[in-house]
Amino acid sequence: MADLETFRTETRAWLEANCPPDMRTPTEDEDDVVWGGRNPAYKSEGQRLWLERMAAKGWTTPEWPTEYGGGGLSREEAKILAGEMRALGCRSPLSSFGIWMLGPALLKYGNEEQKRRFLPEIVRGEIRWCQGYSEPGSGSDLASLQTKAEDRGDHYLVNGAKIWTSYADKADWIFCLVRTDMAAPKHEGISFLLFDMASPGVSTKPILLISGKSPFCQTFFDDVKVPKEQLVGTLNKGWEIAKYLLTHERNSISSMGGRAHRPVHQVAADSIGLDDRGELADPLLRSDVAHLEIDEIAFELAMERAGDLAKRRQIHPAYSSVLKYYGSELNKRRHEILMSAGGSDSLEWESERSDHGAAARAWLRTKANSIEGGTSEVQLNIVAKRILELPGA
């Protein structure tokens, strides 16, 4: 415990000295999020410095091994780092599918050359990834995917299409599920490939959502050549990697269920005001907010417990479905309450006063939370079958 308290003290001092002032405020829009990549876009010098400083310590991926650029922290130390960042109001220095999804899969299934090639770049934010999983005819039934990779000697030739490929139009590389044995049963004959989005034959087309904005794209592959050394794991055994990666994707999506930088009751107070007792003036809304914020705290504790169980290798493999389901639904509830608190003003769509309809657009965007990464219905089926073992599930 003494060592952990020393670490806490040193971490707090380092954060206070190195986190730029503009990185200690809540994010306001998409431009406040740093995704990195080959051609990174920074809204401010503070963003660039914060990423550079955190990456140099390996704290963009605090628990990854130091030999791959990570921080090498224990889970207890990583929790302290997260807590001190939260206390100081520090933003995350980097958002990355490489960190949330691909990195853990490479650590487990990648060969040494792949780890040393890709992981340090992910840590430093030098490569931006997208995910090639869903297809127009293969969504919830992902294993029925038809994008194929043919063996052409020293490379694979990839043809097909993916859909709902988040930020594909901005990504440098893609981690992609392809069918390498067309005759095998659908859960077999699938392989896991990595390739550059600048490869000849790769094209993307944005997909607009009801919010008026969208990170989603459809992605097309026409005779794309992929070197064989970019196959991760064993040929035709990619479904195992796919399932493992999905647990990390669902965990990352579920994190949206945690408390926001600015609590809902504070946002609601700005809209409807307080009564003479200093409470939200609308008693029904006050009750909804109280229930939500209690559930947010309970969910954060469940996430922390899941992390501790995972470290001890005692967690159920399907528990990520519990977290993904509840986190998604909790975030939808949060934005429903924010819309209620704003009244008719929340429906405003275009003006500067409403930040171009930020509240309404965010509310509409949450409808995708219960679809992306596996629908809420699919998650409930997984929980019923694999965790509760209900008859007939």
C-alpha positions as a LaTeX table, in Angstrom:
\begin{tabular}{lrrr}
\hline
Residue & $x$ (\AA) & $y$ (\AA) & $z$ (\AA) \\
\hline
Met1 & 0.00 & 0.00 & 0.00 \\
Ala2 & 2.87 & 2.37 & 0.75 \\
Asp3 & 4.24 & 1.80 & $-2.76$ \\
Leu4 & 0.82 & 2.54 & $-4.26$ \\
Glu5 & 0.50 & 5.76 & $-2.26$ \\
Thr6 & 3.95 & 6.81 & $-3.46$ \\
Phe7 & 2.84 & 6.06 & $-7.00$ \\
Arg8 & $-0.31$ & 8.12 & $-6.45$ \\
Thr9 & 1.65 & 11.10 & $-5.19$ \\
Glu10 & 4.16 & 10.96 & $-8.02$ \\
Thr11 & 1.42 & 10.47 & $-10.62$ \\
Arg12 & $-0.59$ & 13.43 & $-9.34$ \\
Ala13 & 2.50 & 15.65 & $-9.45$ \\
Trp14 & 3.37 & 14.53 & $-12.98$ \\
Leu15 & $-0.17$ & 15.12 & $-14.26$ \\
Glu16 & $-0.32$ & 18.57 & $-12.67$ \\
Ala17 & 3.00 & 19.49 & $-14.29$ \\
Asn18 & 2.37 & 17.98 & $-17.72$ \\
Cys19 & $-1.34$ & 18.12 & $-18.56$ \\
Pro20 & $-1.96$ & 21.36 & $-20.53$ \\
Pro21 & $-4.72$ & 23.61 & $-19.14$ \\
Asp22 & $-6.97$ & 23.15 & $-22.18$ \\
Met23 & $-6.77$ & 19.38 & $-21.69$ \\
Arg24 & $-8.39$ & 19.75 & $-18.26$ \\
Thr25 & $-11.78$ & 20.76 & $-19.61$ \\
Pro26 & $-14.63$ & 18.50 & $-20.84$ \\
Thr27 & $-14.73$ & 17.73 & $-24.55$ \\
Glu28 & $-17.30$ & 19.81 & $-26.38$ \\
Asp29 & $-17.38$ & 18.37 & $-29.88$ \\
Glu30 & $-15.75$ & 15.88 & $-32.24$ \\
Asp31 & $-12.79$ & 18.21 & $-32.78$ \\
Asp32 & $-11.91$ & 17.83 & $-29.09$ \\
Val33 & $-11.21$ & 14.12 & $-29.61$ \\
Val34 & $-7.71$ & 13.11 & $-30.73$ \\
Trp35 & $-7.62$ & 10.04 & $-32.98$ \\
Gly36 & $-4.02$ & 10.32 & $-34.17$ \\
Gly37 & $-2.97$ & 8.63 & $-37.40$ \\
Arg38 & $-0.55$ & 9.24 & $-40.23$ \\
Asn39 & $-1.89$ & 12.75 & $-40.74$ \\
Pro40 & $-3.19$ & 13.74 & $-37.31$ \\
Ala41 & $-5.43$ & 16.77 & $-36.85$ \\
Tyr42 & $-5.02$ & 18.78 & $-33.66$ \\
Lys43 & $-7.43$ & 21.48 & $-32.57$ \\
Ser44 & $-4.79$ & 22.96 & $-30.28$ \\
Glu45 & $-1.13$ & 22.66 & $-29.38$ \\
Gly46 & $-2.30$ & 21.31 & $-26.03$ \\
Gln47 & $-3.77$ & 18.26 & $-27.72$ \\
Arg48 & $-0.50$ & 17.48 & $-29.45$ \\
Leu49 & 1.60 & 17.99 & $-26.31$ \\
Trp50 & $-0.72$ & 15.91 & $-24.14$ \\
Leu51 & $-0.62$ & 12.96 & $-26.53$ \\
Glu52 & 3.16 & 13.25 & $-26.94$ \\
Arg53 & 3.79 & 13.37 & $-23.18$ \\
Met54 & 1.40 & 10.55 & $-22.27$ \\
Ala55 & 2.66 & 8.33 & $-25.10$ \\
Ala56 & 6.26 & 8.87 & $-24.00$ \\
Lys57 & 5.35 & 7.36 & $-20.62$ \\
Gly58 & 3.28 & 4.61 & $-22.23$ \\
Trp59 & 0.22 & 5.92 & $-20.43$ \\
Thr60 & $-2.01$ & 5.92 & $-23.50$ \\
Thr61 & $-1.96$ & 2.14 & $-22.83$ \\
Pro62 & $-0.92$ & 2.00 & $-19.17$ \\
Glu63 & $-1.22$ & $-1.78$ & $-18.70$ \\
Trp64 & 0.45 & $-2.85$ & $-21.96$ \\
Pro65 & 3.99 & $-4.29$ & $-21.69$ \\
Thr66 & 6.82 & $-1.77$ & $-21.84$ \\
Glu67 & 8.57 & $-3.70$ & $-24.61$ \\
Tyr68 & 5.73 & $-2.69$ & $-26.94$ \\
Gly69 & 5.61 & 0.93 & $-25.77$ \\
Gly70 & 3.04 & 0.50 & $-23.00$ \\
Gly71 & 3.23 & 1.77 & $-19.44$ \\
Gly72 & 3.77 & $-1.62$ & $-17.81$ \\
Leu73 & 1.54 & $-0.64$ & $-14.88$ \\
Ser74 & $-0.27$ & $-3.10$ & $-12.66$ \\
Arg75 & $-4.07$ & $-2.96$ & $-12.61$ \\
Glu76 & $-3.93$ & $-1.20$ & $-9.24$ \\
Glu77 & $-1.54$ & 1.44 & $-10.59$ \\
Ala78 & $-3.66$ & 1.91 & $-13.72$ \\
Lys79 & $-6.72$ & 2.50 & $-11.55$ \\
Ile80 & $-4.81$ & 5.12 & $-9.59$ \\
Leu81 & $-3.73$ & 6.83 & $-12.82$ \\
Ala82 & $-7.33$ & 6.88 & $-14.06$ \\
Gly83 & $-8.55$ & 8.24 & $-10.73$ \\
Glu84 & $-5.97$ & 11.02 & $-10.63$ \\
Met85 & $-6.74$ & 11.98 & $-14.23$ \\
Arg86 & $-10.43$ & 12.13 & $-13.35$ \\
Ala87 & $-9.76$ & 14.24 & $-10.25$ \\
Leu88 & $-7.73$ & 16.74 & $-12.26$ \\
Gly89 & $-10.23$ & 16.70 & $-15.14$ \\
Cys90 & $-7.68$ & 15.38 & $-17.63$ \\
Arg91 & $-9.03$ & 14.30 & $-20.99$ \\
Ser92 & $-8.04$ & 11.01 & $-22.53$ \\
Pro93 & $-5.02$ & 11.85 & $-24.71$ \\
Leu94 & $-6.01$ & 9.44 & $-27.48$ \\
Ser95 & $-9.10$ & 7.67 & $-28.81$ \\
Ser96 & $-8.16$ & 4.57 & $-30.76$ \\
Phe97 & $-9.71$ & 1.36 & $-32.05$ \\
Gly98 & $-6.14$ & 0.11 & $-31.94$ \\
Ile99 & $-6.12$ & 0.54 & $-28.18$ \\
Trp100 & $-9.67$ & $-0.61$ & $-27.47$ \\
Met101 & $-9.88$ & $-3.58$ & $-29.82$ \\
Leu102 & $-6.96$ & $-4.56$ & $-32.04$ \\
Gly103 & $-4.17$ & $-4.14$ & $-29.48$ \\
Pro104 & $-5.51$ & $-6.73$ & $-27.02$ \\
Ala105 & $-6.04$ & $-9.18$ & $-29.91$ \\
Leu106 & $-2.47$ & $-8.67$ & $-31.17$ \\
Leu107 & $-1.07$ & $-9.12$ & $-27.67$ \\
Lys108 & $-2.78$ & $-12.50$ & $-27.48$ \\
Tyr109 & $-2.70$ & $-13.79$ & $-31.06$ \\
Gly110 & $-0.11$ & $-11.75$ & $-32.97$ \\
Asn111 & 3.39 & $-13.00$ & $-33.65$ \\
Glu112 & 6.39 & $-11.12$ & $-32.27$ \\
Glu113 & 7.06 & $-9.29$ & $-35.52$ \\
Gln114 & 3.46 & $-8.06$ & $-35.69$ \\
Lys115 & 3.52 & $-6.91$ & $-32.07$ \\
Arg116 & 6.74 & $-4.95$ & $-32.50$ \\
Arg117 & 5.59 & $-3.46$ & $-35.78$ \\
Phe118 & 2.09 & $-2.29$ & $-34.84$ \\
Leu119 & 1.75 & $-1.93$ & $-31.06$ \\
Pro120 & 4.26 & 0.93 & $-30.53$ \\
Glu121 & 2.60 & 2.89 & $-33.36$ \\
Ile122 & $-0.78$ & 2.39 & $-31.69$ \\
Val123 & 0.60 & 3.57 & $-28.35$ \\
Arg124 & 2.01 & 6.75 & $-29.92$ \\
Gly125 & $-1.12$ & 7.42 & $-31.95$ \\
Glu126 & 0.75 & 7.12 & $-35.24$ \\
Ile127 & $-1.69$ & 4.71 & $-36.89$ \\
Arg128 & $-5.48$ & 4.93 & $-36.97$ \\
Trp129 & $-7.45$ & 1.72 & $-37.38$ \\
Cys130 & $-10.95$ & 0.79 & $-38.49$ \\
Gln131 & $-12.81$ & $-2.49$ & $-38.11$ \\
Gly132 & $-13.93$ & $-4.62$ & $-41.06$ \\
Tyr133 & $-16.53$ & $-6.94$ & $-39.56$ \\
Ser134 & $-20.19$ & $-6.38$ & $-40.55$ \\
Glu135 & $-21.32$ & $-6.82$ & $-44.14$ \\
Pro136 & $-24.56$ & $-5.83$ & $-45.91$ \\
Gly137 & $-25.83$ & $-9.40$ & $-45.52$ \\
Ser138 & $-23.94$ & $-10.34$ & $-42.35$ \\
Gly139 & $-24.71$ & $-8.22$ & $-39.32$ \\
Ser140 & $-25.87$ & $-10.07$ & $-36.22$ \\
Asp141 & $-25.04$ & $-13.30$ & $-38.06$ \\
Leu142 & $-21.47$ & $-12.14$ & $-38.58$ \\
Ala143 & $-20.12$ & $-15.63$ & $-39.24$ \\
Ser144 & $-22.02$ & $-15.71$ & $-42.54$ \\
Leu145 & $-19.64$ & $-13.06$ & $-43.97$ \\
Gln146 & $-18.71$ & $-13.43$ & $-47.63$ \\
Thr147 & $-15.76$ & $-11.08$ & $-48.21$ \\
Lys148 & $-13.16$ & $-13.50$ & $-49.50$ \\
Ala149 & $-9.38$ & $-13.65$ & $-49.59$ \\
Glu150 & $-7.89$ & $-15.92$ & $-52.23$ \\
Asp151 & $-4.39$ & $-17.37$ & $-51.84$ \\
Arg152 & $-2.20$ & $-16.00$ & $-54.63$ \\
Gly153 & 1.16 & $-17.33$ & $-53.50$ \\
Asp154 & 2.91 & $-14.53$ & $-51.61$ \\
His155 & $-0.29$ & $-12.56$ & $-50.98$ \\
Tyr156 & $-4.06$ & $-12.78$ & $-50.55$ \\
Leu157 & $-6.44$ & $-11.15$ & $-53.03$ \\
Val158 & $-9.39$ & $-9.63$ & $-51.16$ \\
Asn159 & $-12.80$ & $-8.92$ & $-52.71$ \\
Gly160 & $-16.04$ & $-7.93$ & $-51.00$ \\
Ala161 & $-17.65$ & $-5.19$ & $-48.96$ \\
Lys162 & $-18.05$ & $-4.19$ & $-45.33$ \\
Ile163 & $-20.66$ & $-1.90$ & $-43.78$ \\
Trp164 & $-20.92$ & 0.29 & $-40.66$ \\
Thr165 & $-17.13$ & 0.65 & $-40.84$ \\
Ser166 & $-16.64$ & 3.48 & $-38.34$ \\
Tyr167 & $-14.28$ & 6.22 & $-39.58$ \\
Ala168 & $-13.15$ & 4.10 & $-42.53$ \\
Asp169 & $-12.79$ & 7.29 & $-44.56$ \\
Lys170 & $-10.25$ & 8.58 & $-42.02$ \\
Ala171 & $-8.45$ & 5.34 & $-41.07$ \\
Asp172 & $-4.92$ & 4.35 & $-42.08$ \\
Trp173 & $-5.32$ & 0.56 & $-41.66$ \\
Ile174 & $-8.13$ & $-1.95$ & $-41.22$ \\
Phe175 & $-8.37$ & $-5.18$ & $-39.24$ \\
Cys176 & $-10.64$ & $-7.32$ & $-41.35$ \\
Leu177 & $-12.45$ & $-10.64$ & $-41.25$ \\
Val178 & $-12.31$ & $-12.52$ & $-44.55$ \\
Arg179 & $-13.35$ & $-15.93$ & $-45.74$ \\
Thr180 & $-10.35$ & $-18.01$ & $-46.82$ \\
Asp181 & $-12.20$ & $-21.33$ & $-47.20$ \\
Met182 & $-15.53$ & $-20.95$ & $-48.99$ \\
Ala183 & $-16.43$ & $-24.63$ & $-48.49$ \\
Ala184 & $-15.96$ & $-24.73$ & $-44.71$ \\
Pro185 & $-18.83$ & $-24.36$ & $-42.20$ \\
Lys186 & $-19.57$ & $-20.68$ & $-41.60$ \\
His187 & $-17.75$ & $-20.38$ & $-38.27$ \\
Glu188 & $-14.69$ & $-21.98$ & $-39.86$ \\
Gly189 & $-12.73$ & $-20.87$ & $-42.88$ \\
Ile190 & $-12.56$ & $-17.27$ & $-41.58$ \\
Ser191 & $-9.21$ & $-15.47$ & $-41.23$ \\
Phe192 & $-8.09$ & $-12.21$ & $-39.64$ \\
Leu193 & $-6.12$ & $-9.84$ & $-41.89$ \\
Leu194 & $-4.49$ & $-6.44$ & $-41.42$ \\
Phe195 & $-4.00$ & $-4.12$ & $-44.39$ \\
Asp196 & $-3.40$ & $-0.54$ & $-45.38$ \\
Met197 & $-6.48$ & 1.48 & $-46.38$ \\
Ala198 & $-4.32$ & 3.21 & $-48.99$ \\
Ser199 & $-3.93$ & $-0.12$ & $-50.83$ \\
Pro200 & $-5.13$ & $-0.07$ & $-54.44$ \\
Gly201 & $-8.70$ & $-1.37$ & $-54.66$ \\
Val202 & $-9.92$ & $-0.02$ & $-51.27$ \\
Ser203 & $-12.69$ & 2.60 & $-51.38$ \\
Thr204 & $-15.19$ & 4.01 & $-48.88$ \\
Lys205 & $-18.61$ & 5.67 & $-48.97$ \\
Pro206 & $-19.98$ & 7.55 & $-45.92$ \\
Ile207 & $-23.39$ & 6.57 & $-44.49$ \\
Leu208 & $-25.53$ & 9.37 & $-43.02$ \\
Leu209 & $-27.52$ & 8.70 & $-39.83$ \\
Ile210 & $-30.75$ & 10.34 & $-38.60$ \\
Ser211 & $-28.63$ & 12.61 & $-36.40$ \\
Gly212 & $-27.41$ & 14.31 & $-39.57$ \\
Lys213 & $-23.87$ & 13.17 & $-38.83$ \\
Ser214 & $-22.17$ & 9.81 & $-38.85$ \\
Pro215 & $-18.82$ & 8.08 & $-38.43$ \\
Phe216 & $-20.07$ & 5.12 & $-40.47$ \\
Cys217 & $-19.03$ & 4.08 & $-43.96$ \\
Gln218 & $-19.47$ & 1.28 & $-46.43$ \\
Thr219 & $-16.10$ & $-0.08$ & $-47.50$ \\
Phe220 & $-15.35$ & $-1.87$ & $-50.77$ \\
Phe221 & $-12.46$ & $-4.19$ & $-51.68$ \\
Asp222 & $-11.71$ & $-4.82$ & $-55.34$ \\
Asp223 & $-8.71$ & $-7.10$ & $-55.91$ \\
Val224 & $-6.85$ & $-5.77$ & $-52.87$ \\
Lys225 & $-3.42$ & $-7.40$ & $-52.44$ \\
Val226 & $-2.56$ & $-8.23$ & $-48.82$ \\
Pro227 & 0.90 & $-9.65$ & $-47.94$ \\
Lys228 & 0.68 & $-12.99$ & $-46.18$ \\
Glu229 & 2.70 & $-11.75$ & $-43.20$ \\
Gln230 & $-0.30$ & $-9.58$ & $-42.32$ \\
Leu231 & $-2.39$ & $-12.63$ & $-41.42$ \\
Val232 & $-2.92$ & $-12.68$ & $-37.64$ \\
Gly233 & $-3.07$ & $-16.07$ & $-35.97$ \\
Thr234 & $-3.76$ & $-19.28$ & $-37.88$ \\
Leu235 & $-5.27$ & $-19.43$ & $-41.35$ \\
Asn236 & $-9.01$ & $-20.29$ & $-41.21$ \\
Lys237 & $-9.08$ & $-19.83$ & $-37.42$ \\
Gly238 & $-9.93$ & $-16.13$ & $-37.36$ \\
Trp239 & $-13.31$ & $-16.61$ & $-35.70$ \\
Glu240 & $-11.60$ & $-17.24$ & $-32.37$ \\
Ile241 & $-9.75$ & $-13.91$ & $-32.70$ \\
Ala242 & $-12.96$ & $-12.19$ & $-33.83$ \\
Lys243 & $-14.84$ & $-13.32$ & $-30.72$ \\
Tyr244 & $-12.00$ & $-12.26$ & $-28.43$ \\
Leu245 & $-11.80$ & $-8.84$ & $-30.05$ \\
Leu246 & $-15.59$ & $-8.41$ & $-29.74$ \\
Thr247 & $-15.36$ & $-8.77$ & $-25.97$ \\
His248 & $-13.02$ & $-5.77$ & $-25.93$ \\
Glu249 & $-15.20$ & $-3.82$ & $-28.36$ \\
Arg250 & $-18.24$ & $-4.42$ & $-26.18$ \\
Asn251 & $-16.31$ & $-3.38$ & $-23.10$ \\
Ser252 & $-15.26$ & $-0.13$ & $-24.80$ \\
Ile253 & $-18.84$ & 0.59 & $-25.92$ \\
Ser254 & $-20.15$ & $-0.20$ & $-22.45$ \\
Ser255 & $-17.91$ & 2.46 & $-20.92$ \\
Met256 & $-20.32$ & 5.11 & $-22.22$ \\
Gly257 & $-22.61$ & 4.02 & $-19.40$ \\
Gly258 & $-20.27$ & 5.56 & $-16.81$ \\
Arg259 & $-20.72$ & 9.06 & $-15.46$ \\
Ala260 & $-20.08$ & 11.96 & $-17.82$ \\
His261 & $-17.58$ & 14.71 & $-16.97$ \\
Arg262 & $-20.53$ & 16.94 & $-16.11$ \\
Pro263 & $-23.24$ & 15.15 & $-14.09$ \\
Val264 & $-26.76$ & 15.06 & $-15.51$ \\
His265 & $-28.21$ & 16.93 & $-12.53$ \\
Gln266 & $-25.96$ & 19.90 & $-13.26$ \\
Val267 & $-26.97$ & 19.99 & $-16.93$ \\
Ala268 & $-30.64$ & 19.67 & $-15.94$ \\
Ala269 & $-30.28$ & 22.50 & $-13.41$ \\
Asp270 & $-29.07$ & 24.81 & $-16.17$ \\
Ser271 & $-32.24$ & 24.08 & $-18.13$ \\
Ile272 & $-35.01$ & 24.10 & $-15.52$ \\
Gly273 & $-33.44$ & 25.81 & $-12.53$ \\
Leu274 & $-33.51$ & 25.00 & $-8.80$ \\
Asp275 & $-36.24$ & 25.49 & $-6.21$ \\
Asp276 & $-35.80$ & 27.35 & $-2.91$ \\
Arg277 & $-34.24$ & 24.20 & $-1.37$ \\
Gly278 & $-31.56$ & 24.04 & $-4.03$ \\
Glu279 & $-33.14$ & 21.01 & $-5.75$ \\
Leu280 & $-34.28$ & 20.53 & $-9.33$ \\
Ala281 & $-37.54$ & 22.39 & $-9.72$ \\
Asp282 & $-39.31$ & 19.49 & $-11.47$ \\
Pro283 & $-39.86$ & 16.64 & $-8.95$ \\
Leu284 & $-40.49$ & 13.97 & $-11.62$ \\
Leu285 & $-37.32$ & 14.89 & $-13.47$ \\
Arg286 & $-35.46$ & 14.99 & $-10.16$ \\
Ser287 & $-36.53$ & 11.40 & $-9.50$ \\
Asp288 & $-35.42$ & 10.27 & $-12.97$ \\
Val289 & $-32.03$ & 11.96 & $-12.54$ \\
Ala290 & $-31.52$ & 10.40 & $-9.10$ \\
His291 & $-32.29$ & 6.92 & $-10.42$ \\
Leu292 & $-29.94$ & 7.42 & $-13.37$ \\
Glu293 & $-27.03$ & 8.70 & $-11.31$ \\
Ile294 & $-27.38$ & 5.84 & $-8.81$ \\
Asp295 & $-27.37$ & 3.36 & $-11.70$ \\
Glu296 & $-24.32$ & 5.09 & $-13.21$ \\
Ile297 & $-22.39$ & 4.59 & $-9.96$ \\
Ala298 & $-23.52$ & 0.97 & $-9.70$ \\
Phe299 & $-22.47$ & 0.36 & $-13.30$ \\
Glu300 & $-19.02$ & 1.86 & $-12.72$ \\
Leu301 & $-18.57$ & $-0.49$ & $-9.76$ \\
Ala302 & $-19.65$ & $-3.42$ & $-11.95$ \\
Met303 & $-17.05$ & $-2.37$ & $-14.55$ \\
Glu304 & $-14.37$ & $-2.18$ & $-11.87$ \\
Arg305 & $-15.35$ & $-5.60$ & $-10.52$ \\
Ala306 & $-15.22$ & $-7.03$ & $-14.05$ \\
Gly307 & $-11.69$ & $-5.69$ & $-14.44$ \\
Asp308 & $-10.59$ & $-7.27$ & $-11.18$ \\
Leu309 & $-12.16$ & $-10.61$ & $-12.13$ \\
Ala310 & $-10.49$ & $-10.47$ & $-15.55$ \\
Lys311 & $-7.11$ & $-9.91$ & $-13.93$ \\
Arg312 & $-7.65$ & $-13.03$ & $-11.80$ \\
Arg313 & $-8.95$ & $-14.90$ & $-14.87$ \\
Gln314 & $-12.22$ & $-15.57$ & $-13.10$ \\
Ile315 & $-14.57$ & $-13.61$ & $-15.36$ \\
His316 & $-17.11$ & $-15.36$ & $-17.55$ \\
Pro317 & $-16.17$ & $-14.98$ & $-21.25$ \\
Ala318 & $-19.65$ & $-13.66$ & $-22.04$ \\
Tyr319 & $-19.74$ & $-11.04$ & $-19.28$ \\
Ser320 & $-18.82$ & $-8.34$ & $-21.81$ \\
Ser321 & $-22.35$ & $-8.78$ & $-23.19$ \\
Val322 & $-23.79$ & $-7.81$ & $-19.80$ \\
Leu323 & $-21.67$ & $-4.66$ & $-19.72$ \\
Lys324 & $-22.31$ & $-3.77$ & $-23.36$ \\
Tyr325 & $-26.07$ & $-4.16$ & $-22.97$ \\
Tyr326 & $-26.38$ & $-2.17$ & $-19.76$ \\
Gly327 & $-23.91$ & 0.54 & $-20.75$ \\
Ser328 & $-25.69$ & 1.13 & $-24.06$ \\
Glu329 & $-29.13$ & 1.28 & $-22.49$ \\
Leu330 & $-27.88$ & 3.52 & $-19.67$ \\
Asn331 & $-26.46$ & 6.02 & $-22.15$ \\
Lys332 & $-29.78$ & 6.08 & $-24.02$ \\
Arg333 & $-31.58$ & 6.81 & $-20.74$ \\
Arg334 & $-29.13$ & 9.63 & $-19.97$ \\
His335 & $-29.86$ & 11.41 & $-23.21$ \\
Glu336 & $-33.61$ & 10.87 & $-22.88$ \\
Ile337 & $-33.42$ & 12.72 & $-19.55$ \\
Leu338 & $-31.31$ & 15.51 & $-21.03$ \\
Met339 & $-33.87$ & 15.95 & $-23.79$ \\
Ser340 & $-36.67$ & 16.07 & $-21.19$ \\
Ala341 & $-34.77$ & 18.64 & $-19.14$ \\
Gly342 & $-34.30$ & 20.88 & $-22.16$ \\
Gly343 & $-37.96$ & 20.83 & $-23.12$ \\
Ser344 & $-38.84$ & 22.19 & $-26.55$ \\
Asp345 & $-35.45$ & 23.95 & $-26.73$ \\
Ser346 & $-33.82$ & 20.52 & $-27.02$ \\
Leu347 & $-35.54$ & 19.98 & $-30.34$ \\
Glu348 & $-33.76$ & 22.95 & $-31.94$ \\
Trp349 & $-31.63$ & 21.68 & $-34.82$ \\
Glu350 & $-29.58$ & 24.33 & $-36.55$ \\
Ser351 & $-28.78$ & 27.52 & $-34.62$ \\
Glu352 & $-25.61$ & 28.64 & $-32.88$ \\
Arg353 & $-27.63$ & 28.93 & $-29.66$ \\
Ser354 & $-28.07$ & 25.17 & $-29.51$ \\
Asp355 & $-24.61$ & 24.42 & $-30.91$ \\
His356 & $-26.32$ & 23.25 & $-34.10$ \\
Gly357 & $-28.71$ & 20.95 & $-32.26$ \\
Ala358 & $-26.05$ & 19.20 & $-30.20$ \\
Ala359 & $-28.52$ & 17.78 & $-27.65$ \\
Ala360 & $-30.95$ & 16.42 & $-30.23$ \\
Arg361 & $-28.22$ & 15.02 & $-32.45$ \\
Ala362 & $-26.52$ & 13.32 & $-29.49$ \\
Trp363 & $-29.86$ & 11.83 & $-28.42$ \\
Leu364 & $-30.48$ & 10.46 & $-31.90$ \\
Arg365 & $-26.92$ & 9.09 & $-32.05$ \\
Thr366 & $-27.51$ & 7.01 & $-28.92$ \\
Lys367 & $-30.07$ & 4.93 & $-30.81$ \\
Ala368 & $-27.12$ & 3.31 & $-32.58$ \\
Asn369 & $-25.53$ & 2.35 & $-29.23$ \\
Ser370 & $-27.91$ & $-0.59$ & $-28.91$ \\
Ile371 & $-27.09$ & $-1.76$ & $-32.45$ \\
Glu372 & $-23.32$ & $-1.29$ & $-32.90$ \\
Gly373 & $-21.06$ & $-3.96$ & $-31.47$ \\
Gly374 & $-23.99$ & $-6.39$ & $-31.37$ \\
Thr375 & $-27.63$ & $-5.42$ & $-30.79$ \\
Ser376 & $-29.13$ & $-5.33$ & $-27.31$ \\
Glu377 & $-31.34$ & $-8.26$ & $-28.30$ \\
Val378 & $-28.30$ & $-10.32$ & $-29.30$ \\
Gln379 & $-26.55$ & $-9.44$ & $-26.03$ \\
Leu380 & $-29.58$ & $-10.56$ & $-24.02$ \\
Asn381 & $-29.66$ & $-13.84$ & $-25.95$ \\
Ile382 & $-25.96$ & $-14.39$ & $-25.17$ \\
Val383 & $-26.54$ & $-13.67$ & $-21.47$ \\
Ala384 & $-29.54$ & $-16.03$ & $-21.39$ \\
Lys385 & $-27.72$ & $-18.85$ & $-23.15$ \\
Arg386 & $-24.14$ & $-18.64$ & $-21.93$ \\
Ile387 & $-24.36$ & $-17.08$ & $-18.45$ \\
Leu388 & $-27.84$ & $-17.91$ & $-17.11$ \\
Glu389 & $-28.00$ & $-21.17$ & $-19.11$ \\
Leu390 & $-31.76$ & $-20.81$ & $-19.43$ \\
Pro391 & $-33.56$ & $-23.78$ & $-21.00$ \\
Gly392 & $-34.41$ & $-23.20$ & $-24.64$ \\
Ala393 & $-32.16$ & $-20.13$ & $-24.92$ \\
\hline
\end{tabular}
